Amino acid sequence: MINADRSLAVQVNIFVRYKIMQMVESQNLSMVRSTLARLRRGVGSKPGSRPEIWDITLRDIPEVLVGRWDNPSDAEWAVHTALTLFALHQQGKDIKSQCMSRDGYPLGTALRKLVRDDDDENRIKRRFDKVATADSMEEISHHLRGLIQLMKAEDIPLDYPGLAEDLFRFQNPELRDTIRLKWGREYYSFIKKNE
């Protein structure tokens, strides 16, 4: 079961990377701006509930990631959440010169870059704890939204394909603590690297 999850998580990562790269490499900047605006309207919504973004979040998705019943699959949740939050993060920035999706900036590391003093430490850690202890994707999306807005204001990028992979794995109760540990290590290992 866990090996199957790992394989699916990698496919989620690859799919989100593909979708973001399509936007970055597009020569039609007005279409990209329109796509990002539509995605932003989907922040916090349930996958499939916004028909105007189906072509972004569902087109070309590998069949193995597609849900089989009435509710969205874990993969559909992860893809939808990562892409809509990416659009929020990218707002007002040139996608070609300042793409807010960047390798090497996993969630814990990116959030740590927001901390400049003890007040920031308490504020950011309290918000991060809410993400890590969330019980549903709706709750995670809600808490991540606020953190993404803080990163956006400071021009701190985030690895969105990696976030999608983490969110996919987080939905499996057997893997939830593994992802929490990963996020905690990222958050605190950044301190050691900079000391």
MOURGI-V220447 format. One record per residue. RES is the residue in three letters. PHI is phi in whole degrees, 0 to 359 (NA if undefined). OMEGA is omega in whole degrees, 0 to 359 (999 if undefined). Layout:
BEGIN
{{RES & PHI & OMEGA} {RES & PHI & OMEGA}}
END
This chain:
BEGIN
{{MET & NA & 182} {ILE & 292 & 177} {ASN & 295 & 177} {ALA & 296 & 177} {ASP & 299 & 181} {ARG & 298 & 179} {SER & 296 & 178} {LEU & 294 & 179} {ALA & 299 & 178} {VAL & 296 & 178} {GLN & 295 & 176} {VAL & 299 & 179} {ASN & 302 & 182} {ILE & 298 & 182} {PHE & 295 & 179} {VAL & 295 & 177} {ARG & 301 & 179} {TYR & 301 & 182} {LYS & 295 & 179} {ILE & 292 & 179} {MET & 296 & 175} {GLN & 303 & 180} {MET & 290 & 181} {VAL & 299 & 185} {GLU & 273 & 181} {SER & 294 & 176} {GLN & 270 & 181} {ASN & 264 & 185} {LEU & 293 & 178} {SER & 292 & 177} {MET & 293 & 178} {VAL & 296 & 178} {ARG & 299 & 178} {SER & 295 & 179} {THR & 299 & 180} {LEU & 296 & 178} {ALA & 296 & 178} {ARG & 296 & 179} {LEU & 297 & 180} {ARG & 301 & 179} {ARG & 293 & 180} {GLY & 269 & 180} {VAL & 301 & 177} {GLY & 84 & 180} {SER & 270 & 179} {LYS & 278 & 177} {PRO & 306 & 180} {GLY & 92 & 184} {SER & 279 & 181} {ARG & 241 & 183} {PRO & 305 & 182} {GLU & 291 & 177} {ILE & 243 & 177} {TRP & 305 & 183} {ASP & 295 & 180} {ILE & 267 & 187} {THR & 272 & 185} {LEU & 243 & 180} {ARG & 294 & 178} {ASP & 71 & 179} {ILE & 293 & 179} {PRO & 304 & 184} {GLU & 305 & 182} {VAL & 293 & 179} {LEU & 268 & 184} {VAL & 282 & 177} {GLY & 294 & 182} {ARG & 253 & 184} {TRP & 236 & 187} {ASP & 290 & 183} {ASN & 262 & 178} {PRO & 298 & 175} {SER & 286 & 176} {ASP & 301 & 179} {ALA & 294 & 179} {GLU & 298 & 176} {TRP & 298 & 183} {ALA & 296 & 180} {VAL & 297 & 182} {HIS & 302 & 183} {THR & 295 & 181} {ALA & 296 & 183} {LEU & 290 & 180} {THR & 290 & 178} {LEU & 290 & 175} {PHE & 301 & 181} {ALA & 298 & 176} {LEU & 297 & 181} {HIS & 295 & 184} {GLN & 280 & 185} {GLN & 306 & 177} {GLY & 81 & 181} {LYS & 238 & 179} {ASP & 286 & 185} {ILE & 294 & 181} {LYS & 279 & 183} {SER & 264 & 183} {GLN & 217 & 179} {CYS & 290 & 183} {MET & 276 & 172} {SER & 257 & 184} {ARG & 214 & 175} {ASP & 301 & 178} {GLY & 88 & 179} {TYR & 236 & 177} {PRO & 294 & 189} {LEU & 307 & 182} {GLY & 299 & 180} {THR & 295 & 180} {ALA & 298 & 180} {LEU & 293 & 180} {ARG & 298 & 180} {LYS & 293 & 177} {LEU & 280 & 187} {VAL & 272 & 179} {ARG & 241 & 180} {ASP & 207 & 183} {ASP & 296 & 178} {ASP & 296 & 176} {ASP & 299 & 181} {GLU & 305 & 181} {ASN & 295 & 183} {ARG & 293 & 183} {ILE & 290 & 182} {LYS & 297 & 178} {ARG & 298 & 179} {ARG & 290 & 179} {PHE & 296 & 178} {ASP & 301 & 179} {LYS & 294 & 176} {VAL & 295 & 186} {ALA & 293 & 182} {THR & 256 & 179} {ALA & 297 & 182} {ASP & 255 & 182} {SER & 217 & 178} {MET & 293 & 176} {GLU & 299 & 181} {GLU & 292 & 178} {ILE & 300 & 181} {SER & 301 & 180} {HIS & 300 & 182} {HIS & 288 & 177} {LEU & 295 & 181} {ARG & 306 & 180} {GLY & 296 & 179} {LEU & 291 & 178} {ILE & 298 & 179} {GLN & 297 & 176} {LEU & 293 & 178} {MET & 296 & 179} {LYS & 301 & 181} {ALA & 296 & 181} {GLU & 259 & 181} {ASP & 57 & 178} {ILE & 263 & 181} {PRO & 283 & 180} {LEU & 216 & 177} {ASP & 280 & 184} {TYR & 290 & 174} {PRO & 299 & 177} {GLY & 294 & 177} {LEU & 298 & 179} {ALA & 301 & 178} {GLU & 298 & 178} {ASP & 299 & 181} {LEU & 296 & 176} {PHE & 299 & 183} {ARG & 291 & 181} {PHE & 299 & 182} {GLN & 287 & 176} {ASN & 273 & 182} {PRO & 305 & 179} {GLU & 289 & 183} {LEU & 253 & 186} {ARG & 303 & 180} {ASP & 292 & 176} {THR & 296 & 179} {ILE & 291 & 177} {ARG & 301 & 178} {LEU & 298 & 178} {LYS & 302 & 180} {TRP & 298 & 179} {GLY & 297 & 178} {ARG & 298 & 179} {GLU & 300 & 184} {TYR & 296 & 184} {TYR & 269 & 178} {SER & 288 & 177} {PHE & 299 & 180} {ILE & 296 & 182} {LYS & 298 & 181} {LYS & 296 & 184} {ASN & 265 & 181} {GLU & 283 & 999}}
END
